[in-house]
Amino acid sequence: MENNIPYELSDYVLAKYFRSAGQRQGWLNENDIIASVSGGGDSIALLWMCRKFFAGKIMALHVNHGIRGSEADEDENFTANFAENLGCEFISVKIDVPNQQEKGESLESAARRLRHQIIITTAKKLNVRNILLGHNRDDLAETVLFNILRGTGIRGSVGITEFTEIDGIKFFRPLLGLRRDFLRDILRVRGLTWREDSTNNDDKYTRNFIRLKLLPLIEANINTSAIEHLASFGEDMRRVREYEDVQSRQLLSECRDDKYILDRKFLRTLTEDDIILIIREIGREFELKTLSRRRSQELARLIRQPENFVFQWCRNFDITSMRGKIYLRINDETI
């Protein structure tokens, strides 16, 4: 043990884990990164490990959502002091989430959407393409369960992935293999503190209810390893999704006459499941609203039958069949 710190929490073990995640994900040897830091235990542990085990420049980005008044301002001040004490550049952006909330959008969803916009805008302004986020293994399990309960397929069953890319900005989650309590233990044994967001204890929010009530009930009465099983299930589904993504792109390429016209004769030789893979790939490629399972099956059946059809995907996008071809159209014109 180093300075009476348990071996599993030692710098040696943490460095091995963190650098392995960085090497696997592809950011370890970059010149600079942005760490998204709220001031909570997860992101404070992330920033501490970045400073300890990453050789390049580290910028700590904090987003003040303008929701919790003075409490949010205290989070910002705490995070600024912590980052500066570590020798990290600190950047703070304040937004007014309640006044930018869209119709029908929850406050939680609005905050997440606006935070992502701020991160992407800031990263581009600073010419930094690698963002580190503090999601942990409990977050992964909770998201998998949340998506399953509200109804999802393979993509939602993945929960949270180690890597995503949005508009040229790369988001990495190096802490997905570590539990929430473990991250706080890393800080606790070193005498480091963090902030607790009071809204995290409000179980009127679905995710909070799952974390505070549902999962503890499951662990107490069904399986004490429920969180680990859910997280492992999400990782298994990620591998399945990666395979399906490759397969769907290949199938779509094989049935295309050009980008906007598909060979219906070829499509009708495929199974319904393969056609649904193609349908989902079309949706992703053209950034369309995801079709429900029922509507995807309906469209697959229309494609496989001999009659011509018009299928309205959304208000300004339809799929039409004529003379043995499938046409992708927007506003009554080929895209």
C-alpha positions, 0 to 999 in steps of 0.5 A: 500500500502507498500512504495507507491507500488500499492496493486496488485504489493505488496510483499503480492500479488506477494508472494501469486501468486509465491508460489502458482505457485511453490506449483502447479508445484512442485518446491517450497519445493526443496532445490535448483533451477536454474533460467535462466536469460538473463537480460531482464525484464521477467527473472530479475523479475523472479530472484527477485521473486525467491530471495524474495519468495523462501527459498532454494538456487538459482543459476542464469544461464546466456547464452551469445550467442555470437551474439550481441558483446559488447551488449551481454557482457554488458547484462552478466555483468549487470545480474552478478551484479544483481544476486550477489546483491541479494545474488544469485550464478551467472553462465555464459556460453558463446557460439558461436551460428553463428558457431554452426548453423545447415544447414537450421536452423535460428539463433533464432532456433539455439540460443534456441537449444544451450541454452537448451543444455547448461542449461541441461548440466549445471544442470546435472553438478551441480546436480540440476534438477529444472530450472525456466524460465521467459516465461510470458502470452504474450509469451504464446499468441504469441506462440499459434498464431504463431503455428496456423498460420504456421499450427498445431494441438492440441499439437501446440495450447497449445503454452507453458506449465507450465512444461516440462521435458527433459533428466531428467531435469525439466523446470518450468514457474511460470510467465505464468499467468502474463503479460509482462508489469506487470512484468516490473511494478514489477521492475519499482515501486521498482526502479529496472532496466533490459536490452533490447535486441535490436534484439527484435525490429527487426520485420524481425523475425517472432515472433517479427513481431507477437509481434510488428505488428500483435498482436497490429493490432489485439488488435486495430481493432478486440479485445482488449483482444486478448492476454488473449483470445489466452492464455486462448485458449492455456490453454484449449488446454493443458487440451485437450492434456493431455486427449488425451495423456492418451487416446493414451497411453491406446489405444496403450497398448491395441493393442500391442502384444509386443512393436514392433508388433500391433494387426491389427484386434483390430486396425481395430475396432477403428475409424480413429481418435483413430488410429491417436492418436496411430500413434502420440503416436508411433512417440513420443515414438520412437522420430520420426519426426512428421507426417503431418495431411495428412500423419497421415490420409493416414497411418490410412486408410492403417491400416483400409483397408484389404490389406498389406502395407508398409508405410515409416515414415522417411528414416530409419523407416517404418510400415509394415503389414503382416498376421494380424499384424503391425510391426514397423521396422527400417533399415528393421529390427524389432526395 
